[in-house]
Amino acid sequence: MAEQLIITGITVQKKKKNRYSIFINDEYAFALDDDVLLKSGIARGDAVSPERVDQIIKLQENKHARDKATRLLAVRPRSKKEIMERLQQSKFSQSSTGI
């Protein structure tokens, strides 16, 4: 039987006030932006499955890829292909780009 995963802490990061550190079973697990935290719906004391943790991390990765694409497009217009290549250079997976 797999170990039960419990969200034991959600704390604001010191340097980035819009990011939160998530602790599972009293150990740091990952960080989330504030909007991803709200979208995930997790709270301290929640029991989560490993699959749910993977889904939450994927939400954060998707947001990070969208933010990167937005920054690239803010500089100048770019083709879909160019955006995809730049995101892949930044080590984003094909599924996280959403394009």
PyRosetta script that sets phi, psi and omega in degrees:
from pyrosetta import init, pose_from_sequence

init()
pose = pose_from_sequence("MAEQLIITGITVQKKKKNRYSIFINDEYAFALDDDVLLKSGIARGDAVSPERVDQIIKLQENKHARDKATRLLAVRPRSKKEIMERLQQSKFSQSSTGI")
pose.set_psi(1, 134.3)
pose.set_omega(1, -178.1)
pose.set_phi(2, -71.7)
pose.set_psi(2, 147.9)
pose.set_omega(2, 177.4)
pose.set_phi(3, -63.8)
pose.set_psi(3, 139.3)
pose.set_omega(3, 178.4)
pose.set_phi(4, -74.6)
pose.set_psi(4, 133.2)
pose.set_omega(4, 179.7)
pose.set_phi(5, -100.8)
pose.set_psi(5, 121.0)
pose.set_omega(5, -179.1)
pose.set_phi(6, -119.5)
pose.set_psi(6, 132.1)
pose.set_omega(6, 173.5)
pose.set_phi(7, -72.6)
pose.set_psi(7, 109.8)
pose.set_omega(7, -176.2)
pose.set_phi(8, -101.2)
pose.set_psi(8, -11.9)
pose.set_omega(8, 178.6)
pose.set_phi(9, -164.6)
pose.set_psi(9, 144.7)
pose.set_omega(9, 174.1)
pose.set_phi(10, -137.3)
pose.set_psi(10, 110.3)
pose.set_omega(10, -176.2)
pose.set_phi(11, -126.3)
pose.set_psi(11, 146.0)
pose.set_omega(11, 176.6)
pose.set_phi(12, -68.8)
pose.set_psi(12, 135.8)
pose.set_omega(12, 177.3)
pose.set_phi(13, -74.1)
pose.set_psi(13, 148.3)
pose.set_omega(13, -176.0)
pose.set_phi(14, -69.1)
pose.set_psi(14, -42.8)
pose.set_omega(14, -175.2)
pose.set_phi(15, -89.0)
pose.set_psi(15, -26.7)
pose.set_omega(15, -179.0)
pose.set_phi(16, -123.6)
pose.set_psi(16, 97.1)
pose.set_omega(16, -173.1)
pose.set_phi(17, -68.1)
pose.set_psi(17, -14.8)
pose.set_omega(17, 178.0)
pose.set_phi(18, -96.6)
pose.set_psi(18, 11.6)
pose.set_omega(18, 177.6)
pose.set_phi(19, -121.6)
pose.set_psi(19, 149.0)
pose.set_omega(19, -177.9)
pose.set_phi(20, -125.1)
pose.set_psi(20, 139.4)
pose.set_omega(20, 173.7)
pose.set_phi(21, -90.5)
pose.set_psi(21, 132.1)
pose.set_omega(21, -178.9)
pose.set_phi(22, -108.2)
pose.set_psi(22, 129.4)
pose.set_omega(22, 179.6)
pose.set_phi(23, -113.1)
pose.set_psi(23, 130.8)
pose.set_omega(23, 176.7)
pose.set_phi(24, -117.3)
pose.set_psi(24, 126.5)
pose.set_omega(24, -177.9)
pose.set_phi(25, 51.2)
pose.set_psi(25, 45.8)
pose.set_omega(25, 176.9)
pose.set_phi(26, 65.2)
pose.set_psi(26, 18.0)
pose.set_omega(26, 176.5)
pose.set_phi(27, -126.5)
pose.set_psi(27, 141.0)
pose.set_omega(27, 177.5)
pose.set_phi(28, -57.5)
pose.set_psi(28, 133.5)
pose.set_omega(28, -179.7)
pose.set_phi(29, -114.3)
pose.set_psi(29, -49.8)
pose.set_omega(29, -178.0)
pose.set_phi(30, -169.2)
pose.set_psi(30, 173.8)
pose.set_omega(30, 178.2)
pose.set_phi(31, -120.1)
pose.set_psi(31, 148.4)
pose.set_omega(31, 179.1)
pose.set_phi(32, -132.3)
pose.set_psi(32, 145.5)
pose.set_omega(32, 169.8)
pose.set_phi(33, -69.9)
pose.set_psi(33, 157.7)
pose.set_omega(33, -175.7)
pose.set_phi(34, -58.8)
pose.set_psi(34, -41.3)
pose.set_omega(34, -179.8)
pose.set_phi(35, -69.1)
pose.set_psi(35, -32.4)
pose.set_omega(35, 177.2)
pose.set_phi(36, -70.7)
pose.set_psi(36, -37.9)
pose.set_omega(36, 176.5)
pose.set_phi(37, -59.7)
pose.set_psi(37, -46.2)
pose.set_omega(37, 178.5)
pose.set_phi(38, -62.7)
pose.set_psi(38, -44.0)
pose.set_omega(38, -179.1)
pose.set_phi(39, -64.3)
pose.set_psi(39, -35.7)
pose.set_omega(39, -178.2)
pose.set_phi(40, -69.2)
pose.set_psi(40, -30.0)
pose.set_omega(40, 178.4)
pose.set_phi(41, 74.6)
pose.set_psi(41, 15.3)
pose.set_omega(41, -179.7)
pose.set_phi(42, -84.5)
pose.set_psi(42, 154.2)
pose.set_omega(42, 177.5)
pose.set_phi(43, -145.2)
pose.set_psi(43, 161.0)
pose.set_omega(43, 178.5)
pose.set_phi(44, -59.2)
pose.set_psi(44, 135.2)
pose.set_omega(44, -179.4)
pose.set_phi(45, 96.2)
pose.set_psi(45, -11.4)
pose.set_omega(45, 179.4)
pose.set_phi(46, -70.8)
pose.set_psi(46, 140.4)
pose.set_omega(46, 171.0)
pose.set_phi(47, -90.9)
pose.set_psi(47, 131.9)
pose.set_omega(47, -179.3)
pose.set_phi(48, -129.7)
pose.set_psi(48, 146.7)
pose.set_omega(48, 176.6)
pose.set_phi(49, -85.9)
pose.set_psi(49, 159.9)
pose.set_omega(49, 175.2)
pose.set_phi(50, -57.7)
pose.set_psi(50, -33.8)
pose.set_omega(50, 178.0)
pose.set_phi(51, -65.5)
pose.set_psi(51, -39.4)
pose.set_omega(51, 178.8)
pose.set_phi(52, -66.8)
pose.set_psi(52, -39.3)
pose.set_omega(52, 176.8)
pose.set_phi(53, -60.8)
pose.set_psi(53, -44.0)
pose.set_omega(53, 178.1)
pose.set_phi(54, -61.2)
pose.set_psi(54, -39.9)
pose.set_omega(54, 178.3)
pose.set_phi(55, -62.9)
pose.set_psi(55, -42.5)
pose.set_omega(55, -178.9)
pose.set_phi(56, -66.0)
pose.set_psi(56, -43.2)
pose.set_omega(56, 178.2)
pose.set_phi(57, -63.2)
pose.set_psi(57, -38.0)
pose.set_omega(57, 177.9)
pose.set_phi(58, -64.9)
pose.set_psi(58, -38.2)
pose.set_omega(58, 175.4)
pose.set_phi(59, -57.2)
pose.set_psi(59, -44.5)
pose.set_omega(59, -179.7)
pose.set_phi(60, -65.6)
pose.set_psi(60, -42.1)
pose.set_omega(60, 179.4)
pose.set_phi(61, -63.5)
pose.set_psi(61, -40.8)
pose.set_omega(61, 178.3)
pose.set_phi(62, -61.7)
pose.set_psi(62, -43.1)
pose.set_omega(62, 179.2)
pose.set_phi(63, -64.3)
pose.set_psi(63, -42.6)
pose.set_omega(63, -180.0)
pose.set_phi(64, -62.0)
pose.set_psi(64, -40.3)
pose.set_omega(64, 178.4)
pose.set_phi(65, -66.5)
pose.set_psi(65, -42.4)
pose.set_omega(65, 177.7)
pose.set_phi(66, -62.2)
pose.set_psi(66, -42.7)
pose.set_omega(66, 178.8)
pose.set_phi(67, -61.4)
pose.set_psi(67, -42.3)
pose.set_omega(67, 178.8)
pose.set_phi(68, -63.4)
pose.set_psi(68, -44.4)
pose.set_omega(68, 179.0)
pose.set_phi(69, -62.9)
pose.set_psi(69, -39.6)
pose.set_omega(69, 178.4)
pose.set_phi(70, -63.1)
pose.set_psi(70, -43.4)
pose.set_omega(70, 178.0)
pose.set_phi(71, -62.6)
pose.set_psi(71, -40.8)
pose.set_omega(71, 178.4)
pose.set_phi(72, -63.1)
pose.set_psi(72, -41.8)
pose.set_omega(72, -178.7)
pose.set_phi(73, -73.5)
pose.set_psi(73, -22.5)
pose.set_omega(73, 178.8)
pose.set_phi(74, -68.7)
pose.set_psi(74, -27.0)
pose.set_omega(74, -178.8)
pose.set_phi(75, -75.5)
pose.set_psi(75, -47.1)
pose.set_omega(75, 179.8)
pose.set_phi(76, -167.4)
pose.set_psi(76, 161.1)
pose.set_omega(76, 176.6)
pose.set_phi(77, -63.2)
pose.set_psi(77, 141.5)
pose.set_omega(77, 179.6)
pose.set_phi(78, -137.6)
pose.set_psi(78, 153.3)
pose.set_omega(78, 177.5)
pose.set_phi(79, -77.0)
pose.set_psi(79, 162.4)
pose.set_omega(79, 176.5)
pose.set_phi(80, -58.3)
pose.set_psi(80, -42.1)
pose.set_omega(80, -179.7)
pose.set_phi(81, -61.1)
pose.set_psi(81, -44.4)
pose.set_omega(81, -179.5)
pose.set_phi(82, -64.1)
pose.set_psi(82, -42.3)
pose.set_omega(82, 177.7)
pose.set_phi(83, -61.1)
pose.set_psi(83, -45.7)
pose.set_omega(83, 180.0)
pose.set_phi(84, -60.4)
pose.set_psi(84, -44.5)
pose.set_omega(84, 179.9)
pose.set_phi(85, -62.6)
pose.set_psi(85, -42.9)
pose.set_omega(85, -179.6)
pose.set_phi(86, -66.2)
pose.set_psi(86, -38.6)
pose.set_omega(86, 178.0)
pose.set_phi(87, -68.1)
pose.set_psi(87, -38.1)
pose.set_omega(87, 177.5)
pose.set_phi(88, -67.7)
pose.set_psi(88, -35.2)
pose.set_omega(88, 175.1)
pose.set_phi(89, -62.9)
pose.set_psi(89, -30.9)
pose.set_omega(89, 179.3)
pose.set_phi(90, -85.8)
pose.set_psi(90, 9.9)
pose.set_omega(90, 174.9)
pose.set_phi(91, 72.4)
pose.set_psi(91, 23.6)
pose.set_omega(91, 173.5)
pose.set_phi(92, -81.4)
pose.set_psi(92, 142.6)
pose.set_omega(92, 178.5)
pose.set_phi(93, -76.8)
pose.set_psi(93, 158.8)
pose.set_omega(93, 179.9)
pose.set_phi(94, -58.8)
pose.set_psi(94, -38.6)
pose.set_omega(94, -177.8)
pose.set_phi(95, -72.1)
pose.set_psi(95, -26.3)
pose.set_omega(95, -178.4)
pose.set_phi(96, -80.4)
pose.set_psi(96, -16.4)
pose.set_omega(96, -178.7)
pose.set_phi(97, -75.5)
pose.set_psi(97, -28.2)
pose.set_omega(97, 178.6)
pose.set_phi(98, 66.0)
pose.set_psi(98, 14.8)
pose.set_omega(98, -179.0)
pose.set_phi(99, -105.4)
pose.dump_pdb("model.pdb")
